[in-house]
Amino acid sequence: MADNKRDYYEILGVAKNASDDEIKKAYRKVARECHPDLNPGNKDKEKQFKEANEAYEVLSDSQKKQIYDQYGHAGIDPNYGAGRGGGFGDFGFGDLDLGSIFESFFGGFGGGGRAGAPRKGESIRATLVVSFEEAAFGCEKEIEVSRIEPCGDCGGSGAAKGTSAETCPGCNGSGQVRTATRTPMGIISSTGACPSCNGRGKIIKTPCASCKGNGVVRRRVAISVKAPAGIDDGQAFPLRGQGNAGANGGPAGDVLVTVSVRPHPLFIREGTTVHSEMTVSFSQAALGCELEVPTLDGKVKYTVPEGTQPGTIFRLRGKGIPGLNGRARGDQLVHMVVDVPKHLNKKQKEALLAFAEACGERGGKARGRTDKGKG
């Protein structure tokens, strides 16, 4: 049940007024600490990782965040309160502003235009939140949008079942009337929307109860979305014909989907290149070693050569992000970090001193000034 879920802000450890950048940094920190690859077999960490993903998906989306701030988990979870009128779809869409719907659907007639002419519906915007891997390799998910659709009860006519709209006698179905105004300069004629039918050209004497004569209703629907492989954070793509319904047989508008990519705890993206870090000990860097390096394709073995210096970058070819439209895949750059021990025991210090002497180095004790000159 949604009631038992932890607060999203608590999960990420941020305040309610945290900025987008603070939320992203907090998610990255929690995700890095709890990532399954870094905590194999730890169910608690795996649960925390999933919670962090869910929290970030909501708090990184301004619309979902606003709903969550107002209604909590009940506003986000579509299964919350099933059978008792709750759930996401009931917030903000219960009381329809039919005047606004009519204006959105028909586009208004004040500017002229032939009554009954087909018009394309308005396009709407949506956000698709995906993981780093889903953006890299593509995915198919569902998003929810609120859009205007033809009324199913009246078929979009606006008239109640068994009735039909009648031609407006005021404009004879044209939707426009011409008025003449006498001025000192003469008679000036103008054309405007017919006040009897509001520019529709028809009059509905018995309106449909479901849409109140507008012929359209607003519904929240789920749409299947295919995000292409290689898409990046902030990029967008259209879903043709999935937006608001058109008028008078006109085509529906589009849905413009903007992609929001959750940051990864191990990888940073730069175009099609993936950057990551690997930490080795001083002895591993000096003597060389074999490591298992995490990549988008899973862990791969890599032999670190002797004498590897801090900041050395190794290239794993073809382990980066696939290019859009089938272009070549990028590489992964592994940045080597040498971990210098901070606290050495006596035995370790003796070993390092012996190593330093073998290299011809002097001891590490600081030498004070022996001269006693002025200044």
URGIZI-V27470 format. One record per residue. N is the residue number from 1. OMEGA is omega in radians with two decimals (none if undefined). NEAR is the number of other C-alpha atoms within 10 Angstrom. D_LAST is the distance of its C-alpha to the last C-alpha in Angstrom with 1 decimal. Layout:
# URGIZI-V27470
n | omega | near | d_last
N | OMEGA | NEAR | D_LAST
N | OMEGA | NEAR | D_LAST
This chain:
# URGIZI-V27470
n | omega | near | d_last
1 | -3.13 | 10 | 76.6
2 | -3.10 | 15 | 74.0
3 | -3.04 | 11 | 73.8
4 | -3.10 | 7 | 72.0
5 | 3.09 | 9 | 69.3
6 | 3.11 | 12 | 65.7
7 | -3.08 | 15 | 64.1
8 | 3.12 | 24 | 62.5
9 | 3.11 | 18 | 59.4
10 | -3.13 | 12 | 59.0
11 | -3.12 | 19 | 59.4
12 | 3.12 | 25 | 56.5
13 | 3.13 | 15 | 54.5
14 | 3.09 | 16 | 54.1
15 | -3.12 | 11 | 55.2
16 | -3.13 | 13 | 58.2
17 | -3.13 | 9 | 56.2
18 | 3.11 | 14 | 54.0
19 | 3.12 | 13 | 53.5
20 | -3.12 | 13 | 55.0
21 | 3.12 | 10 | 51.6
22 | 3.11 | 14 | 50.9
23 | -3.14 | 22 | 54.4
24 | 3.14 | 17 | 53.8
25 | -3.14 | 16 | 50.5
26 | 3.11 | 20 | 52.1
27 | -3.12 | 26 | 55.1
28 | 3.14 | 21 | 53.0
29 | -3.14 | 18 | 51.0
30 | -3.12 | 20 | 54.3
31 | 3.12 | 24 | 56.0
32 | -3.12 | 17 | 53.3
33 | -3.01 | 15 | 53.4
34 | -3.07 | 23 | 57.2
35 | -3.12 | 21 | 58.1
36 | 3.14 | 19 | 61.0
37 | -3.14 | 14 | 59.4
38 | -3.14 | 13 | 56.4
39 | -3.08 | 14 | 58.7
40 | 3.09 | 11 | 61.8
41 | -3.13 | 10 | 64.7
42 | -3.07 | 13 | 63.0
43 | 3.14 | 12 | 65.6
44 | 3.12 | 11 | 63.6
45 | 3.12 | 19 | 60.8
46 | 3.11 | 18 | 63.5
47 | 3.13 | 14 | 65.0
48 | 3.11 | 19 | 61.7
49 | 3.12 | 21 | 61.1
50 | 3.11 | 15 | 64.6
51 | -3.14 | 20 | 63.9
52 | 3.10 | 23 | 60.7
53 | -3.13 | 22 | 62.6
54 | -3.14 | 13 | 65.3
55 | -3.12 | 21 | 62.9
56 | -3.14 | 24 | 60.9
57 | 3.14 | 20 | 64.2
58 | -3.01 | 18 | 65.1
59 | 3.10 | 24 | 61.8
60 | 3.12 | 20 | 60.8
61 | -3.03 | 16 | 64.1
62 | -3.12 | 12 | 64.1
63 | 3.14 | 12 | 67.9
64 | 3.13 | 17 | 68.1
65 | 3.13 | 21 | 65.1
66 | 3.12 | 14 | 66.8
67 | -3.14 | 19 | 70.0
68 | 3.13 | 20 | 68.1
69 | -3.09 | 13 | 66.3
70 | -3.01 | 12 | 69.6
71 | -3.11 | 14 | 72.0
72 | -3.10 | 16 | 69.9
73 | -3.14 | 22 | 71.2
74 | 3.13 | 20 | 74.7
75 | -3.08 | 23 | 73.9
76 | -3.04 | 19 | 72.5
77 | -3.11 | 16 | 74.8
78 | -3.11 | 15 | 78.2
79 | -3.11 | 14 | 79.9
80 | 3.08 | 18 | 78.8
81 | 3.14 | 15 | 81.9
82 | 3.10 | 9 | 84.4
83 | 3.12 | 8 | 87.8
84 | 2.99 | 7 | 86.7
85 | -3.13 | 10 | 85.5
86 | 3.05 | 16 | 81.8
87 | -3.02 | 19 | 79.4
88 | -3.02 | 22 | 77.3
89 | -3.08 | 19 | 80.1
90 | -3.10 | 13 | 81.3
91 | 3.07 | 15 | 78.1
92 | -3.10 | 9 | 78.1
93 | -3.11 | 13 | 81.4
94 | -3.14 | 10 | 84.0
95 | -3.07 | 8 | 85.0
96 | 3.01 | 12 | 85.4
97 | -3.02 | 11 | 85.1
98 | 3.09 | 16 | 88.1
99 | 3.13 | 10 | 87.6
100 | 3.12 | 11 | 84.2
101 | -3.14 | 18 | 85.7
102 | -3.13 | 17 | 88.5
103 | 3.14 | 12 | 86.1
104 | -3.04 | 16 | 83.8
105 | -3.06 | 25 | 86.8
106 | 3.07 | 22 | 88.8
107 | -3.14 | 16 | 86.0
108 | -3.12 | 15 | 88.0
109 | -3.09 | 18 | 90.8
110 | -3.10 | 13 | 89.8
111 | 3.13 | 9 | 88.6
112 | -3.10 | 13 | 91.9
113 | -3.07 | 15 | 92.8
114 | 3.10 | 14 | 96.1
115 | 3.11 | 17 | 97.0
116 | 3.13 | 18 | 97.2
117 | 3.13 | 11 | 95.0
118 | 3.10 | 14 | 92.9
119 | 3.12 | 18 | 89.2
120 | 3.12 | 21 | 86.3
121 | -3.14 | 25 | 84.6
122 | 3.04 | 22 | 81.0
123 | 3.14 | 19 | 78.3
124 | -3.10 | 18 | 76.1
125 | 3.10 | 14 | 72.7
126 | 3.13 | 18 | 71.7
127 | 3.09 | 20 | 68.6
128 | 3.12 | 20 | 68.8
129 | -3.11 | 21 | 66.1
130 | 3.07 | 22 | 65.7
131 | 3.11 | 16 | 63.4
132 | -3.12 | 24 | 61.0
133 | 3.14 | 17 | 63.6
134 | 3.08 | 19 | 66.5
135 | -3.11 | 23 | 64.8
136 | -3.00 | 25 | 64.1
137 | -3.12 | 16 | 67.6
138 | -3.13 | 19 | 69.7
139 | 3.05 | 15 | 71.8
140 | -3.09 | 11 | 74.9
141 | 3.08 | 15 | 74.5
142 | 3.01 | 12 | 76.3
143 | 3.09 | 14 | 75.0
144 | 3.09 | 14 | 76.8
145 | 3.03 | 19 | 77.4
146 | -3.08 | 17 | 79.4
147 | 3.11 | 20 | 81.8
148 | -3.12 | 22 | 85.0
149 | 3.04 | 20 | 88.1
150 | 3.13 | 22 | 91.8
151 | -3.12 | 21 | 93.6
152 | -3.09 | 13 | 95.5
153 | -3.11 | 17 | 98.3
154 | 3.14 | 23 | 99.4
155 | 3.11 | 14 | 98.1
156 | -3.12 | 20 | 96.0
157 | -3.08 | 23 | 99.0
158 | -3.12 | 27 | 98.1
159 | 3.12 | 26 | 101.8
160 | 3.14 | 22 | 103.1
161 | -3.13 | 14 | 105.0
162 | 3.11 | 7 | 108.6
163 | 3.10 | 15 | 107.6
164 | 3.11 | 17 | 106.2
165 | -3.14 | 17 | 104.5
166 | 3.09 | 14 | 106.8
167 | -3.11 | 17 | 106.4
168 | 3.11 | 20 | 105.1
169 | -3.10 | 13 | 107.9
170 | -3.10 | 17 | 105.5
171 | -3.12 | 20 | 104.0
172 | 3.06 | 14 | 106.5
173 | -3.11 | 20 | 103.8
174 | -3.11 | 21 | 101.5
175 | -3.10 | 26 | 98.9
176 | 3.07 | 26 | 98.6
177 | 3.13 | 16 | 100.6
178 | 3.11 | 11 | 100.9
179 | -3.14 | 11 | 100.9
180 | 3.13 | 11 | 102.0
181 | 3.14 | 9 | 100.7
182 | 3.12 | 9 | 102.5
183 | 3.08 | 8 | 100.2
184 | -3.13 | 6 | 100.9
185 | -3.10 | 6 | 99.8
186 | -3.12 | 9 | 102.3
187 | 3.13 | 11 | 102.4
188 | -3.14 | 11 | 99.2
189 | 3.08 | 10 | 99.5
190 | -3.13 | 10 | 96.8
191 | 3.13 | 13 | 96.7
192 | -3.14 | 17 | 95.0
193 | 3.12 | 23 | 95.2
194 | -3.12 | 22 | 98.5
195 | -3.11 | 13 | 98.2
196 | -3.08 | 17 | 101.0
197 | -3.12 | 20 | 99.3
198 | 3.06 | 17 | 95.7
199 | -3.10 | 27 | 95.9
200 | -3.13 | 24 | 97.1
201 | -3.13 | 24 | 100.6
202 | 3.12 | 23 | 102.1
203 | 3.12 | 22 | 102.8
204 | -3.11 | 19 | 102.6
205 | 3.12 | 14 | 105.1
206 | -3.07 | 16 | 104.4
207 | 3.03 | 21 | 100.7
208 | -3.10 | 22 | 99.5
209 | -3.06 | 14 | 98.4
210 | -3.08 | 17 | 95.4
211 | 3.11 | 23 | 93.8
212 | 3.04 | 16 | 95.5
213 | -3.12 | 23 | 96.9
214 | -3.14 | 25 | 93.6
215 | -3.13 | 25 | 94.4
216 | 3.07 | 27 | 90.9
217 | 3.07 | 22 | 88.9
218 | -3.14 | 20 | 85.3
219 | 3.03 | 16 | 84.6
220 | -3.04 | 15 | 81.7
221 | 3.07 | 12 | 82.2
222 | -3.13 | 12 | 80.5
223 | 3.09 | 14 | 79.9
224 | -3.07 | 11 | 79.1
225 | 3.04 | 15 | 76.0
226 | 3.09 | 13 | 74.9
227 | -3.10 | 21 | 71.3
228 | 3.10 | 20 | 70.8
229 | 3.09 | 19 | 68.5
230 | -3.12 | 24 | 65.0
231 | -3.03 | 26 | 65.1
232 | -3.14 | 21 | 61.7
233 | 3.12 | 18 | 60.5
234 | 3.10 | 12 | 61.7
235 | -3.07 | 11 | 64.3
236 | 3.06 | 17 | 67.9
237 | -3.06 | 14 | 71.4
238 | 2.93 | 17 | 74.8
239 | -3.03 | 17 | 77.8
240 | 3.03 | 13 | 80.7
241 | -3.12 | 17 | 83.5
242 | -3.12 | 20 | 81.9
243 | -3.14 | 25 | 81.1
244 | -3.11 | 25 | 83.3
245 | 3.06 | 28 | 86.9
246 | 3.14 | 22 | 88.3
247 | 3.06 | 21 | 91.1
248 | 3.11 | 16 | 94.7
249 | 3.11 | 14 | 94.2
250 | -3.11 | 14 | 90.9
251 | 3.08 | 19 | 88.3
252 | 3.07 | 21 | 85.7
253 | -3.10 | 21 | 82.1
254 | 2.96 | 20 | 79.3
255 | 3.10 | 23 | 76.6
256 | -3.04 | 18 | 73.1
257 | 3.06 | 20 | 71.1
258 | -3.06 | 18 | 67.3
259 | 3.03 | 20 | 65.6
260 | -3.07 | 22 | 62.9
261 | 3.07 | 22 | 61.2
262 | 3.11 | 21 | 59.7
263 | -3.11 | 21 | 56.2
264 | -3.13 | 17 | 56.1
265 | -3.08 | 18 | 53.8
266 | -3.00 | 18 | 53.2
267 | 3.00 | 20 | 53.7
268 | -3.07 | 16 | 52.4
269 | 3.03 | 18 | 54.6
270 | -3.03 | 12 | 53.6
271 | 3.07 | 14 | 56.9
272 | 3.14 | 22 | 58.7
273 | 3.07 | 20 | 55.6
274 | 3.09 | 22 | 54.7
275 | 3.06 | 18 | 51.2
276 | 3.12 | 18 | 50.5
277 | 3.00 | 17 | 47.9
278 | -3.13 | 15 | 48.2
279 | 3.10 | 14 | 45.8
280 | 3.10 | 20 | 45.6
281 | 3.12 | 15 | 43.7
282 | -3.11 | 18 | 41.1
283 | 3.11 | 14 | 43.8
284 | 3.13 | 19 | 46.3
285 | -3.10 | 21 | 44.1
286 | -3.04 | 16 | 43.2
287 | -3.05 | 13 | 46.8
288 | -3.13 | 17 | 48.8
289 | 3.07 | 16 | 51.4
290 | -3.08 | 11 | 54.4
291 | 2.94 | 16 | 54.2
292 | -3.05 | 12 | 56.7
293 | 3.07 | 16 | 55.5
294 | 3.03 | 18 | 57.1
295 | 3.10 | 18 | 58.8
296 | 3.13 | 16 | 61.3
297 | -3.06 | 9 | 64.0
298 | -3.10 | 10 | 62.9
299 | 3.08 | 12 | 60.5
300 | 3.13 | 12 | 60.2
301 | 3.13 | 10 | 58.8
302 | -3.13 | 13 | 55.9
303 | 3.10 | 11 | 54.3
304 | -3.08 | 18 | 50.5
305 | 3.08 | 14 | 49.4
306 | 3.05 | 13 | 47.0
307 | 3.11 | 13 | 43.3
308 | -3.09 | 20 | 43.7
309 | 3.06 | 14 | 40.4
310 | 3.13 | 15 | 39.4
311 | 3.08 | 12 | 40.7
312 | -3.13 | 12 | 43.4
313 | 3.06 | 18 | 46.6
314 | -3.09 | 13 | 50.1
315 | 3.01 | 13 | 53.1
316 | -3.02 | 17 | 56.4
317 | 3.07 | 12 | 58.9
318 | -3.14 | 14 | 61.7
319 | 3.14 | 19 | 60.2
320 | -3.07 | 26 | 59.2
321 | 3.04 | 28 | 61.3
322 | 3.10 | 24 | 64.7
323 | 3.09 | 19 | 64.9
324 | 3.11 | 16 | 67.3
325 | 3.04 | 10 | 70.8
326 | 3.14 | 10 | 70.7
327 | -3.03 | 11 | 67.7
328 | 3.13 | 13 | 65.6
329 | -3.14 | 18 | 63.6
330 | -3.10 | 19 | 59.8
331 | 3.01 | 18 | 57.4
332 | 3.10 | 25 | 55.1
333 | -3.10 | 21 | 51.4
334 | -3.12 | 21 | 49.9
335 | -3.07 | 17 | 46.2
336 | 3.09 | 20 | 44.8
337 | 3.14 | 19 | 42.3
338 | -3.11 | 20 | 40.8
339 | 3.10 | 14 | 40.5
340 | -3.09 | 10 | 37.4
341 | -3.11 | 8 | 38.2
342 | -3.06 | 5 | 36.1
343 | -3.13 | 8 | 37.4
344 | 3.03 | 10 | 38.2
345 | -3.04 | 7 | 40.1
346 | -3.11 | 9 | 39.4
347 | 3.14 | 9 | 41.9
348 | 3.12 | 11 | 40.5
349 | 3.13 | 12 | 37.0
350 | 3.14 | 12 | 38.3
351 | -3.14 | 11 | 40.2
352 | 3.10 | 13 | 37.3
353 | 3.09 | 16 | 35.1
354 | 3.11 | 14 | 38.1
355 | -3.14 | 12 | 38.3
356 | 3.13 | 14 | 34.6
357 | 3.12 | 12 | 35.0
358 | 3.12 | 10 | 38.2
359 | 3.14 | 9 | 36.3
360 | -3.13 | 9 | 33.8
361 | 3.08 | 11 | 31.0
362 | 3.09 | 10 | 28.4
363 | -3.03 | 10 | 28.4
364 | -3.12 | 8 | 26.7
365 | 3.13 | 6 | 24.4
366 | -3.13 | 6 | 20.8
367 | -3.14 | 6 | 18.6
368 | 3.13 | 6 | 15.3
369 | 3.14 | 7 | 12.3
370 | -3.14 | 6 | 13.4
371 | -3.12 | 6 | 10.7
372 | 3.14 | 6 | 8.8
373 | 3.14 | 6 | 6.6
374 | 3.12 | 4 | 3.8
375 | none | 3 | 0.0
